[in-house]
Amino acid sequence: MDMGDTVKYLTKAVEERKPHRVVTGNPIMLMAAAESEEYQRILETADLVVPDGAGVVWAARHVKQPVAERVAGFDLLHELMREGDKRGWGVFLLGTSQDILDAAHANLARQYPGIRFVGTRNGYFKDEEDAEVVAQIRAAQPDLLFVARSVANQEPWIAKYEKELGVPVMMGVGGSFDVISGKLKRAPAFFRKSGLEWFYRLLQEPKRYKRMLVLPQFALKVVRDGDKVLKTR
């Protein structure tokens, strides 16, 4: 599906109150899945996986299974917020540090005054606090739940509690709150269209270089193993 189809699909999920776990697939996630059967299962059992990363779009084209277009998680978040702004949807923001969360919340509230922000919680909680966090989200009854945590625990956490959460759209958004808060700038259109958004992010956060080493490994794996890297159910 392209972006328009994806938004229509998830709008219907909200209208029907049917829980959907959405994964914004990127090369780092796919490489994590290649090394972990459990992570692979988490990706394969998602209700919807969108091609978030430019590397995934390239890989799909390389193995002759092209996608309609890149559906970046950051853009999908805003498209859903625009839809929710018109419909009065409730939104819960979970993750990142308290200062970034507060700034992201404030900026989104200004941009989308029709949204009901039914709750926020930073991502610095321990495993033994999970039940409390889940209960807070359940009580808020949001239409959209955006989770900004690390690759290692973002998708696993949502997958673990998706049935208890029961939110129509549950989606991991990675570093989106960093950009929305103003802490980081989003890559200009040239970098995004050229598939170099990762490089722009690296220029802003050089400490991420180790994480970025996964990208050439992913490209080599796609060339070597083909569609095994992009396998689905």
N, C-alpha and C positions, 0 to 999 in steps of 0.2 A: 504494500500500500504506500501511496505517497503521503505527504503531510496532511492534505485535505481529507483523504480517506481515513487516516489514522485518527484525526480529531473527531470525525463523524462516528467512527466505531466506538471511541471512548466516551463520547457524549451519550450514545445509546446505553452504554454500560452504566453511566451515572443515572440516567432516566429510569432504567430498570432496576437500579440498586443491586447490580450483579457484580460481585468483587472481581477485579482484574489486577493481576500482578504484572507490571510492565517492566521489562529490562531494556535499557538503552545500551545495546551491545557495542563494544569497542574491542580493539586488538588486545588490550591488557586483560579484559575479561576472558576472551577466547583462549589466550595463552594460559590463564589460570585454570580454565576448564580442561585444557590439554594435559595439565599436570595433576588434576584432582577429579576423580570420578564423582565425588559429591558436588563439586562446583559445576561440573558438566550437567549433572542431574538438575541442579537449581536452574540453570539456563534453559534446559530442554523442557522443563515442566512449567515455565512461565506461560501466562495466558497470551502474552504478546511480547515479541522481541523486535525492536526497531533498529535499523542500521545507523547507529549514532556516529561512529568514527569513519573518517575518510578512508582509513585502511580497510575497513570492512566492506565499504562500497567497492574499492579497488579489487579486493579479494573475490568478492562475488562475481565481478565482471571477469576476473582472470579465470575462474573455474566455469565460466559460461552459465552462471545462474544470476544474472544481473538483477539488482533491486530497482524499484521505480525511481527512487532518489534517496539521498541521505536525509534521514529524519533525526536531526540532532536533538539530544535530550534538552538542551538549553532552550532551543526554539519551541520544542513540543510543550515544555512547561509554560512558556508565554502564550502559546496558542490556546492551551487549556484554560489559562487564566483569563484570556480574552473572552472565551466562551462562557466561563463561569461568571465573569463580570456582568454579562447580559442576563444570566439566569439566576444570580444570587446564590451560587454554590458556596458551600463551606469548605475551608482549606485548613489543613494542619501542617505546620512546618516542623520537621524533626531533624536535628543534626547540627554539626559544626560547633564552633565556640559560641558562647553567649553573646559576645559583642558583634560578631558577624551575623548571627541569627537575628539580633535586634535590628541591625541596620538593614538587612535584607527584608525583614518584615515591614519596617517602616517604608522602605522604597516601594515594595509591592502594594502596600495599602494606598499609597499616593497614586500609583499608576492604575490600580484597579479598584476604585471606590465601591463597586457593586459586589465585591467579594466579601464574604463573611469569614474572617479569620477566627476559627473556633479554638485554636490552641497552638502553642509553640513549646518546644523543649530542646535544649541543646543535646549534642551527641555524646557528652561525657558522662555516661552512666554505666554502672557495672552490670554484669550478667544477672546478679541477684536482684537488680532493680527492674529487670525486664517486665515482670508482671505488673509493676506499678505504672510503667510507661504505657503498656498495652491497655491497661484499664483507663488511663487518662485519655487515650485516643478513642477508645470505644465509647466513653461517656460523651465525648465531643461530637461524635457522629459526623465526621467530615465526608464530603463528596470526593475530595482529592487529598491524598497524603503524599507529600514530597519528603524523601529521606536523603540527607546529605551526610554520608559517612564514608569510610575507606572502602576500597574494593574488597578487602578481606572480610568485612563484616556487613556491608550494606545489603547486598543481595541475599546472603545467608540469613540475615536477621529478618528481612521482609518475608522470605520464604518460610521461615520457621513459624512466624506468627500470623501469616496471612488469613487463616481461617478464623482465628480469634479476633483479628482486627476488623474483618468484614467490610473494608472500605471499597467503594466502587472502583477507584483508581488509586493503586499504590505504586509509586515509581521512585526509583533511586535516581538522584540528580547529581551525584558526585560533587564537583567543585562549583556548581552553578551559584550557590549562595555567595561564594567569594566574589563573583562577578556582579551579582545583583546588589550586594552590599556596597560595592565601590572599592573593595580592597584590591581587586584585580580588574584590568581592562580586558574586554573580550577582543579577540583577534579581529583586525579590520577585514573587510570583505575579501580583499586580495588574498590574504593568508587562508581564509576559509575555503574560497573557491579553488585554491591551489593545493589543498590538502595539507597545508602547513600550519594549521592552528596549533598543533602540538609544539611546533618550534617557537611560536610567539609566546606560548605559555612558559616554555623553558627559558626564554629570555627574561621573563618576569620572575621566575622562580628557578634559578640555576640548581638549587638543591634537589630538584626533581630529575636530574640527569640519569640517575641509576634506574628510575622507573621507565624512562624513555628508551633505555637500552632494549626493552622488550620489543619495540617497534621493528627494528631490523630483523630480530629473531622471528617475529611473526611473518614478515615478508618472505624470509627464507623458507619457513615452514609451509606457507601457502604454495610457493613454487615447487617445493619438494613433495608435499603430501596432498596438494589439491583440495578437493571438496571434503576430505576428512576433517579439515579444520573447521568447516562451516556446517557440520552435520547437525540435523535436527531430528525430532522424533520421527 
